[in-house]
């Protein structure tokens, strides 16, 4: 399942994102969160993504990846807080993430 975050995301969208990712974690084997169309995200969204990462690590067989375009405002934000260091699977493009999983 691919979840794309378009535009700005903060406390007002965190609950919906949490629900989407929680539901997906129970229904699919792989989740890709594509941040390519994301213009802004705040700490509440980072917390939701971190919850999803923890959930993926504790559920055998659940894969979780982020797509973060290099040089984007989101990439700079995530680099600033060393968020991507917690991830095993970070890709520059959605196609790269999907291709990597198809190859497994």
Secondary structure, DSSP 8 states (H G I E B T S, - for coil): -EEE--EEESHHHHHHHHHHHHHHHHH-SEEEEE-TTEEEE-HHHHHHHHHHHHHHHHSTT-EEEEE--TTSHHHHHHHHTTGGGG-S-EESSHHHHHHHHHH-
